[in-house]
Amino acid sequence: MITGEMIKKMRIEAGISQTELAKLAGVSQAHVAKIENSRVDPRLSTVNRIMFVLSKNKRAILCGEIMNDHIIPARPDDPLPKIIAVMKSSGISQMPVMKGKTQTGSIREHTLIHNVHRNLRTLKVRDIMDKPFPTVNVNDPIEILTQLLDFHPAILVEENGNTRGIITKSDLLEVK
């Protein structure tokens, strides 16, 4: 059963005011307030109109809202022992490789493990780095992330051509 409390929660999550909801559903703002506070038992047709409006106005969660803005980059000339130490101390398993503001590749724990037979102490990031992470815009909806994260361990988030953050699978799992 749909309650006034549920309607209020959905309205707030959709980011619309009582006045906006009332206008879109064809009822008064006072009636919406009474419904939300369970002071009136609305007709089914009114509830259906309100639910229709709320289902169409559900605000998408954007990549910029879930990104981690603390990016820890590696540089192509960084020695691998330094990068391994940074990964361990920061609790991360991948890093973008940046030359200035441009992403030139990525370094992943997976790649380090597969190159452990080589003398990692003498190698630099550029010697074993992977392809760059894909990028999305801060205003892209998070729905685009699922397919990208099937193939990439991280995604960089950009705004106006500048890297603003990073999203990993664990960031997506924290979305409520």
C-alpha positions in Angstrom: 0.0 0.0 0.0 1.3 3.4 -0.9 1.4 5.8 2.1 1.8 9.5 2.4 5.2 9.0 3.9 6.3 7.0 0.8 5.0 9.7 -1.5 6.9 12.4 0.5 10.1 10.3 0.4 9.8 9.7 -3.4 9.1 13.4 -3.9 12.2 14.5 -2.0 14.4 11.9 -3.8 13.1 13.2 -7.1 14.1 16.7 -6.0 10.8 18.4 -6.6 8.8 20.6 -4.3 5.2 20.0 -3.1 4.1 22.9 -5.3 5.8 21.4 -8.4 4.3 18.0 -7.7 0.8 19.5 -7.2 1.0 21.4 -10.5 2.2 18.3 -12.4 -0.4 16.0 -10.8 -3.3 18.5 -11.1 -4.0 19.0 -7.4 -3.4 21.7 -4.9 -0.2 22.0 -2.9 -2.3 21.9 0.3 -3.7 18.5 -0.8 -0.2 17.2 -1.5 0.8 18.3 2.1 -2.3 16.6 3.6 -1.6 13.4 1.6 2.1 13.3 2.7 1.1 13.9 6.4 -1.7 11.2 6.2 -4.4 13.7 7.1 -6.5 12.8 4.1 -7.4 9.6 2.3 -6.9 10.5 -1.4 -8.8 9.0 -4.3 -7.0 6.2 -6.2 -6.9 8.4 -9.3 -5.1 11.1 -7.4 -2.5 8.7 -6.1 -2.1 7.2 -9.6 -1.4 10.7 -11.0 1.0 11.5 -8.2 2.9 8.2 -8.7 3.0 8.7 -12.4 4.6 12.2 -12.0 7.1 10.9 -9.4 8.1 7.9 -11.6 8.8 10.3 -14.5 10.7 12.8 -12.4 13.1 10.5 -10.6 16.4 12.4 -10.7 19.3 10.4 -12.1 22.4 10.0 -10.0 25.4 11.6 -11.8 28.9 10.3 -12.1 30.2 13.5 -10.5 28.1 12.7 -7.3 29.8 9.4 -6.7 33.3 10.0 -7.9 36.3 10.1 -5.6 37.9 13.4 -6.2 41.2 12.3 -4.5 43.1 10.9 -7.5 46.5 9.3 -6.8 48.3 9.4 -10.2 51.5 7.7 -11.2 54.0 9.2 -13.7 55.6 7.2 -16.5 59.0 7.6 -15.0 58.1 6.6 -11.5 60.0 3.5 -10.3 57.7 0.5 -9.7 58.8 0.0 -6.0 57.5 3.5 -5.3 54.2 2.8 -7.0 53.8 -0.5 -5.1 54.4 1.3 -1.8 51.8 4.0 -2.7 49.2 1.4 -3.7 49.8 -0.5 -0.4 49.7 2.5 1.8 46.7 4.0 0.1 44.7 0.7 -0.2 44.2 1.0 -3.9 44.8 -1.5 -6.7 45.0 0.7 -9.8 46.3 4.2 -10.7 46.0 6.4 -13.7 49.4 7.2 -15.3 49.5 11.0 -16.0 52.0 13.1 -17.9 51.0 16.6 -16.8 47.2 16.7 -17.1 47.0 14.0 -19.8 46.3 10.4 -19.0 48.9 8.3 -20.8 48.0 4.9 -19.3 47.2 3.0 -16.1 49.0 0.8 -13.7 47.1 -2.0 -12.1 47.9 -4.5 -9.3 46.9 -7.2 -11.8 49.7 -6.1 -14.2 52.2 -5.9 -11.4 51.4 -9.5 -10.3 51.7 -10.8 -13.9 55.1 -9.1 -14.2 56.5 -10.3 -10.9 58.8 -12.7 -12.7 60.6 -9.6 -14.0 62.9 -7.6 -11.8 60.3 -5.0 -10.7 62.9 -3.1 -8.7 64.6 -2.0 -11.9 61.5 -1.2 -13.9 59.5 2.0 -14.3 55.8 2.5 -14.8 56.2 3.1 -18.5 57.8 -0.4 -18.9 54.6 -2.3 -18.0 51.7 0.3 -17.9 48.3 -0.7 -19.3 46.0 1.3 -21.6 44.4 4.5 -20.1 41.1 4.2 -18.1 38.0 5.3 -20.0 36.6 8.6 -19.2 33.0 9.9 -18.5 31.7 13.4 -17.9 30.6 14.6 -14.4 27.1 15.0 -15.7 26.7 11.5 -17.2 24.2 9.3 -15.4 25.8 6.4 -13.4 23.9 3.9 -15.6 26.7 4.1 -18.2 29.2 2.9 -15.7 28.1 -0.8 -15.4 29.2 -1.9 -18.8 32.5 0.1 -18.6 33.3 -1.5 -15.2 32.8 -4.9 -16.7 36.0 -4.4 -18.7 37.9 -1.7 -16.8 38.8 -1.5 -13.0 38.4 2.3 -12.9 36.9 5.2 -14.9 38.2 8.8 -14.8 35.6 11.5 -14.5 36.1 14.8 -16.5 34.6 18.2 -16.5 35.5 20.7 -19.3 38.4 18.5 -20.4 39.9 18.4 -16.9 40.2 15.2 -14.8 38.0 15.7 -11.7 37.8 12.3 -10.1 37.9 8.5 -10.4 35.2 5.8 -10.0 35.9 2.2 -9.2 33.5 -0.8 -8.7 33.5 -0.2 -5.0 32.3 3.4 -5.5 29.4 2.2 -7.6 28.5 -0.4 -4.9 28.2 2.4 -2.3 25.4 4.1 -4.2 22.1 4.1 -2.2 
